[in-house]
Each structure stands twice: as C-alpha cells, then as structure tokens.
Amino acid sequence: MTARNDLRLLPWSGPEGKPCYLSTDDKGGYMSRLADNLEQASDTLDDQDADPEDLRRLTVELTGTLRDVLRVATSRGHLLEVSEPQRV
C-alpha cells in the first residue's frame, strides 16, 4: 500500500467534492502530465504579469480542448439517441 505522503494531490475533485490523489512512479505518465498541464494553466491565469504570448498559447490550447470536448459530447449524444429504447 502507498503511504499517504507518496500520493500526489490532483488539481480536481472527485465525486462529492472529495480530493483526488495519484499514486504512480511514472512522472511522465498520462495522468501526471494532465495534472501538470492543468496546474500550469491555472498558474498562468492567476499571474497578473503573465506574458501575452503565454496567454495566447494557453487560449489556443484551451480552445482546442473545448473543441475536442464538444466533439466527444456530440458523438456520445448521438450514441445515446441510437441506443435508447423506443418508448411507446
């Protein structure tokens, strides 16, 4: 079992607002990179003296991410329409 101080607190909450932790030795893994990117984005947005180029780059990345989320949500919505039983 992993000791609590070996866990990494993630920058998002789980169900019911409870904290989420990551237990991994792979600092370059998908979840670690995702957490790093979210922390970096938050830090950039919180920085009153952020470089305009950093803000532009962040805006481009966030816009692309929102576009991807919309595609997935739309796709899943179509799947739900197809898989829902017909009500009579």
N, C-alpha and C positions, 0 to 999 in steps of 0.2 A: 504494500500500500504506500502511496506517495504521501510524504509529510505535507501538512498544510502550507508551510513556508516554501515548499518547492513548486507550488501551484502559481500560475500567473493569472491575476485578475484581468478579465477581459473588459473592454470598454462598452459592453452592452449588458443588458439584464436578461434573465431568463423568464420563464413563466412566473406569474405573480410578483414580478419585480425583483426576484431574488438574484444575487450576483452570480455570474458565470465564471468558472475557472478553467484553465487549460493546463493539462499535465502532459508535457512532452519534452523530450531531449532534443527534438529537431527544431531549432530556432528558425530554420528556413522553410518549415512546413507551411502548408496552405493556411491553416488557422492562425499560425503565428504571424505570417505575412499580412493576413487580413486585419488582425488586431493592430499591427504596426501601422498599416495604412490608415486605419480609422483614427488612431491616436495622432498621427501626423496631420491628417486633415483637420482634426479638432484644434490642434495646436496652431495651425496656420490661420484658421478662422478666428481664434482667440487673440492672435497677435495684432495689436493696433498698428504696429510698424511693419507689417508683412509687405514684402516686395510685391509690386503689382504683377510681375511675371509669375511669381509663385501663386498668386491668387488666380490669375488667368489659367495657369496649368491645372489648378485644383478645380476650377469651374468647368474646364473641358472634361476632366476625368469624371466629375460628378454628373455632368450632363450625359456622358456616355453610359454611366452606370444606371441612371434613371431610364434611359432608352432601353437598356437590356432588361431592367425590371418590368417595364411596360410590355415588352415583347413576351416575356415569360408569363406575366399575368394574363395577357390576352390569349396566349396559347392555352393556358390552363383553363381559362374561361370557356374556350371552345371545346376543350375536352370534357368539361363538366356538362355542357349542353348536350353533347353526344352521349355521355354515359348515364345521365339521369333518366330513370324510368318515366315513361309517359303516364300522366295522371288522367284518369277517365272520370 
